[in-house]
Amino acid sequence: MRTQVLPEPATVESLLAAAVAAPSIHNTQPWRFRLDPDNQVLEVHSARERTLPLADPVHRAQYLSVGAALFNLRLAAVHQGWRPEVTLLPDTRRPGLLATVQLTGPLAAHEHPSDSDLYEAVQRRHTSRMPFTGRPVPESIVAEMTAAAHAAGARLHVPDIAGTRRLLHLTATAEDRNHADPARTAETRAWINAPASNAPYGIPVTALGPADAAGRMPMRDFTGLPALRLPALWFERHVQLALLWTGHDRRQDWLRAGQALQYVLLTATARGLRTSLLHQAMEWPDLRSAMALPQHKRCHPQVLIRFGYGPDGGRTPRASGQAGLSHRSRPAPFPRRPPAAPGRPAEQRRGGVRPT
């Protein structure tokens, strides 16, 4: 019989604070958390009331968002010395239950990872919709980002100049379609907040960013109202992109892709890069298919990442993880921080948070 330990609110609070710092489409934060104190399990659920029926009808982007939050939660658990056991889609009778995380015990000395820089990047990572400098990112950093995606169960492709132009063209086509569709424009605009708003979800007008004065960079127009955008600026001439893709396109693949996305973004942030997501083409089935890499027989594009050096992005609001927390029975969250394992922690490769 498992011995229940008195709960320490700070433990669960820190895990949830890391989880909700994850990126999500239009900052919808489409997740909920529930504690099962009898089994010391944290359940991660979808929040179906915060969805995008037109842009994300099959909830793929929602799963990516939840996967990113799940990666942060796992990273925080490991940082605090716990071994998180993650199960994706654990119960077919509960389709809204996307994952469970159980803290099975303290990490042994040889299991302590050296990824504190990733954990510190959780709260520093912000989407930057501003122009980047165009300074080339070293191949060593790109290799780290690629390895991060692979470790989490996805793939990252950095295209050449011709491939970059092709991906930007498809994204621009999607942006044109979105702009010409009043219903989609209204759906997106509904998630934009006025500067004085205290809404915990959505994107403040101040974080939208400008259009590209040269028209090369298809940044998303969230409002369809030019008066609400910053004055157009010149974006980097040589755009650096990375396409995150998976070999299958099932719900569990979307969750893994979300974890891979966050692993890549945190790796980039830890190395001083800024990032933003170009998701428009993923919202149109034909354009998403066209983004697939012809050299791979099974390539399911999940998201296009823009990366480089430049200004930080504006902060977007977050709902408290505790605010969306519910309990299945009695309110006993996680046990206290585990005792330090004996012996000197051994150095381990980056990415002690293992793929699920």
Secondary structure, 3 states (H helix, E strand, C coil): CCCCCCCCHHHHHHHHHHHCCCCCHHHCCCEEEEEECCCCEEEEEECCCCCCCCCCCCCHHHHHHHHHHHHHHHHHHHHCCEEEEEEECCCCCCCCEEEEEEEEEECCHHHCCCCHHHHHHCCCCCECCCCCCCCCCCHHHHHHHHHHHHHCCCEEECCCHHHHHHHHHHHHHHHHHHHHCHHHHHHHHCCEECCCCCCCCCEEHHHCCEEECCCCCCCCCCCCCHHHCEEEECCCCCCCEEEEEECCCCHHHHHHHHHHHHHHHHHHHHCCCEEEEECHHHHCHHHHHHCCCCCCCCCEEEEEEEEECCCCCCCCCCCCCCCCEEECCCCCCCCCCCCCCCCCCCCCCCCCCCCC
